[in-house]
Amino acid sequence: MDKLTLLLFVLVHWNATHIQVHLTAACTDIFRPLTGLYDYCYWMITTFQNSTDSSKLCAKDGGTLAWVNSAEAQAFVEKTFTGTLTAGSMFYIGVQDPVSEEYYTYTGERQYYFNWDAVYSPITDWHCVMINYDSFKWREVKCLFPKLALCSKTILREYLSSYFDRVLVGKALTGYEASVLENLSFIRCAFACQMNVRCKSINHDVTSRRCTINSETAETYPSNVAIAPTVSYYTVFI
């Protein structure tokens, strides 16, 4: 068995074991993004409370108000929860703008993805975000209004976290490209890094699927880190 075949076998084995363990948890379903070090467990709180109390209820089960930071995550939420609530329902998600029109997740990441209702404009002094169940479009809302709530929590992908040490979401290291590969999934980008002796970090674009293998790290060259909304940066664990 060659090195790449062995690596594929190990990752698939870890992945299957990982899913079997966590699908037994109190989650509606598991979201497995095409990129990143985490899977996401989602569940709905079907009682009405303000955003602060909703966040506390999510925290009791180890989560936060839900991470919906990509079109992929949005599509998963729609597919998973369609047909589960009554018409007209609205629920909080984990997006807020504590600084006017600068949006962040409840896990502290900058929010770059949005699914605003086309007939709606954000309101300056409304700082929380909800999803309208009838359309799954987003609207801002006063945080004190009682709503349902969608929660999520991260599940570490152990087979990748043992290889990558640091993640920068929405950023990329520039100027140290050892190789650029097109149309690769995140997993295959990780494989390519492991096969390249010069690889110290990678940038992966979830939209274009471009994989950039870097010969240096963001820690060594922080001034070369650029904002890149659809990209995530990963430092190789050494």
C-alpha positions as CSV (number, residue, x, y, z in Angstrom):
1,M,0.0,0.0,0.0
2,D,1.6,3.3,-1.1
3,K,1.7,6.4,1.2
4,L,-1.2,8.2,-0.4
5,T,-3.5,5.1,-0.3
6,L,-2.6,4.5,3.3
7,L,-3.4,8.2,4.2
8,L,-6.7,8.0,2.4
9,F,-7.6,4.8,4.3
10,V,-6.7,6.4,7.7
11,L,-8.7,9.6,7.0
12,V,-11.8,7.7,5.8
13,H,-11.6,5.4,8.8
14,W,-11.4,8.3,11.2
15,N,-14.2,10.1,9.4
16,A,-16.6,7.1,9.6
17,T,-15.8,6.5,13.3
18,H,-16.3,10.2,14.0
19,I,-19.8,10.3,12.4
20,Q,-21.0,7.2,14.2
21,V,-20.0,8.6,17.6
22,H,-21.6,12.0,17.2
23,L,-24.8,11.1,15.4
24,T,-25.8,9.6,18.8
25,A,-25.7,13.0,20.4
26,A,-28.7,15.3,20.9
27,C,-28.3,16.9,17.5
28,T,-30.9,17.2,14.7
29,D,-28.1,16.5,12.2
30,I,-24.4,16.9,11.5
31,F,-23.1,19.5,9.0
32,R,-19.8,18.4,7.5
33,P,-18.4,21.4,5.5
34,L,-16.1,20.9,2.5
35,T,-13.4,22.9,4.3
36,G,-12.2,23.5,7.8
37,L,-11.2,21.6,11.0
38,Y,-14.8,21.3,12.4
39,D,-18.1,19.6,11.8
40,Y,-21.2,21.3,13.2
41,C,-24.1,19.9,15.3
42,Y,-27.4,21.9,14.9
43,W,-30.5,21.8,17.0
44,M,-33.6,24.1,17.4
45,I,-34.9,25.6,20.6
46,T,-38.7,25.7,20.2
47,T,-39.5,28.0,23.1
48,F,-39.6,31.8,22.8
49,Q,-37.0,34.0,24.5
50,N,-34.7,37.0,23.7
51,S,-31.3,36.5,22.2
52,T,-29.4,36.6,25.5
53,D,-31.6,33.8,27.0
54,S,-31.4,31.9,23.8
55,S,-27.7,32.0,23.9
56,K,-27.7,30.7,27.5
57,L,-29.9,27.8,26.5
58,C,-27.5,26.9,23.6
59,A,-24.6,27.1,26.0
60,K,-26.2,24.5,28.4
61,D,-25.7,21.9,25.7
62,G,-22.2,23.2,24.8
63,G,-23.2,25.4,21.9
64,T,-23.8,29.0,20.8
65,L,-26.5,30.6,18.6
66,A,-25.9,28.9,15.3
67,W,-22.9,29.3,13.0
68,V,-24.2,30.0,9.5
69,N,-21.2,31.5,7.8
70,S,-21.4,30.1,4.3
71,A,-23.9,29.3,1.5
72,E,-23.1,25.6,2.2
73,A,-24.2,26.0,5.9
74,Q,-27.3,28.0,4.9
75,A,-28.3,25.2,2.4
76,F,-27.8,22.6,5.2
77,V,-30.0,24.5,7.6
78,E,-32.8,24.9,5.0
79,K,-32.7,21.2,4.1
80,T,-32.6,20.0,7.7
81,F,-35.3,22.2,9.2
82,T,-37.8,22.5,6.4
83,G,-41.1,21.0,7.5
84,T,-40.2,21.1,11.2
85,L,-41.7,24.4,12.3
86,T,-45.0,26.2,11.9
87,A,-45.5,28.8,9.1
88,G,-44.5,32.3,10.2
89,S,-41.8,31.1,12.7
90,M,-38.7,33.1,13.2
91,F,-35.5,32.0,14.9
92,Y,-32.3,33.6,16.1
93,I,-29.0,32.6,14.6
94,G,-25.4,33.4,15.7
95,V,-24.8,36.7,13.9
96,Q,-24.7,40.1,15.5
97,D,-23.4,43.6,14.7
98,P,-22.1,45.0,18.0
99,V,-20.3,47.6,15.9
100,S,-22.8,49.0,13.4
101,E,-22.9,47.0,10.2
102,E,-19.8,45.0,11.2
103,Y,-21.1,41.5,11.7
104,Y,-19.6,38.7,13.8
105,T,-20.5,35.2,14.8
106,Y,-21.1,34.2,18.4
107,T,-17.8,32.3,18.2
108,G,-16.0,35.6,17.4
109,E,-15.4,35.2,13.7
110,R,-16.1,38.0,11.2
111,Q,-19.3,37.2,9.3
112,Y,-18.8,37.4,5.5
113,Y,-21.8,35.4,4.3
114,F,-25.3,36.9,4.4
115,N,-28.7,35.8,3.1
116,W,-30.7,39.0,3.6
117,D,-34.3,39.2,2.5
118,A,-34.4,41.2,-0.8
119,V,-37.1,43.5,0.5
120,Y,-35.3,44.3,3.7
121,S,-32.6,46.8,4.7
122,P,-30.5,46.4,7.9
123,I,-31.6,48.8,10.7
124,T,-28.8,50.6,12.5
125,D,-29.9,50.0,16.1
126,W,-31.1,46.4,15.6
127,H,-28.1,44.2,16.4
128,C,-29.3,40.6,16.3
129,V,-30.2,38.5,13.2
130,M,-33.0,36.0,12.7
131,I,-34.2,33.7,9.9
132,N,-37.7,33.9,8.6
133,Y,-38.8,30.2,8.4
134,D,-41.1,30.8,5.5
135,S,-38.3,31.9,3.2
136,F,-35.1,31.1,5.2
137,K,-34.1,34.7,4.5
138,W,-32.4,36.8,7.1
139,R,-33.5,40.0,8.8
140,E,-32.2,42.1,11.7
141,V,-34.2,42.2,14.9
142,K,-34.0,43.9,18.3
143,C,-32.2,41.4,20.6
144,L,-34.9,41.7,23.3
145,F,-37.7,40.3,21.0
146,P,-38.8,36.7,22.0
147,K,-38.0,34.3,19.1
148,L,-37.2,30.6,18.6
149,A,-33.4,29.9,18.3
150,L,-31.1,27.8,16.2
151,C,-28.1,26.5,18.1
152,S,-24.9,24.8,16.9
153,K,-21.6,23.5,18.4
154,T,-18.4,22.5,16.8
155,I,-17.1,19.0,16.6
156,L,-13.3,18.7,16.0
157,R,-12.2,16.7,13.0
158,E,-9.5,14.9,14.9
159,Y,-7.9,13.4,11.8
160,L,-7.2,17.0,10.5
161,S,-6.6,18.8,13.8
162,S,-3.6,16.6,14.4
163,Y,-2.0,18.0,11.2
164,F,-3.1,21.7,11.2
165,D,-2.2,23.8,14.2
166,R,-3.8,27.2,13.4
167,V,-6.8,28.5,11.4
168,L,-7.5,32.0,10.2
169,V,-11.0,32.3,8.7
170,G,-11.4,34.8,5.9
171,K,-7.7,35.4,5.5
172,A,-4.8,34.2,3.3
173,L,-1.0,34.3,3.4
174,T,0.3,36.0,0.3
175,G,3.7,36.1,-1.4
176,Y,5.0,32.6,-0.4
177,E,3.2,30.3,-2.9
178,A,5.1,27.1,-3.4
179,S,2.3,25.6,-5.6
180,V,-1.2,26.5,-6.6
181,L,-3.7,23.7,-7.4
182,E,-7.1,24.3,-8.9
183,N,-10.4,22.6,-8.1
184,L,-9.4,20.7,-5.0
185,S,-11.6,19.9,-2.0
186,F,-10.1,20.9,1.4
187,I,-9.3,17.3,2.1
188,R,-7.4,16.9,-1.1
189,C,-5.6,20.2,-0.5
190,A,-4.5,18.8,2.9
191,F,-3.3,15.6,1.1
192,A,-1.3,17.8,-1.4
193,C,0.3,19.6,1.5
194,Q,1.3,16.4,3.2
195,M,3.0,15.2,-0.1
196,N,4.9,18.5,-0.5
197,V,8.1,18.8,1.6
198,R,8.0,22.6,1.2
199,C,4.5,23.0,2.6
200,K,4.3,24.9,5.9
201,S,0.8,26.2,5.5
202,I,-2.1,26.3,3.0
203,N,-4.8,28.7,1.8
204,H,-8.1,27.0,0.7
205,D,-10.8,28.9,-1.2
206,V,-14.1,27.2,-0.5
207,T,-15.8,28.9,-3.5
208,S,-13.2,28.5,-6.3
209,R,-11.7,25.3,-4.7
210,R,-8.2,26.8,-5.2
211,C,-5.5,25.3,-3.0
212,T,-2.4,27.3,-2.3
213,I,0.5,25.5,-0.8
214,N,2.7,28.0,1.1
215,S,6.4,27.7,1.9
216,E,6.1,30.0,5.0
217,T,3.6,30.7,7.8
218,A,1.4,33.6,8.9
219,E,3.1,33.5,12.3
220,T,6.5,34.2,10.6
221,Y,5.1,36.8,8.1
222,P,2.0,38.4,9.7
223,S,2.3,41.5,7.4
224,N,1.6,39.2,4.4
225,V,-1.8,38.0,5.7
226,A,-4.6,39.5,3.6
227,I,-8.3,39.6,4.0
228,A,-9.9,37.0,1.7
229,P,-13.6,36.4,2.6
230,T,-13.9,33.0,0.9
231,V,-10.5,31.6,2.0
232,S,-9.3,30.0,5.2
233,Y,-5.6,29.7,6.1
234,Y,-4.1,26.7,8.0
235,T,-0.7,26.3,9.6
236,V,0.8,22.9,9.4
237,F,1.4,21.4,12.9
238,I,5.1,20.6,13.3
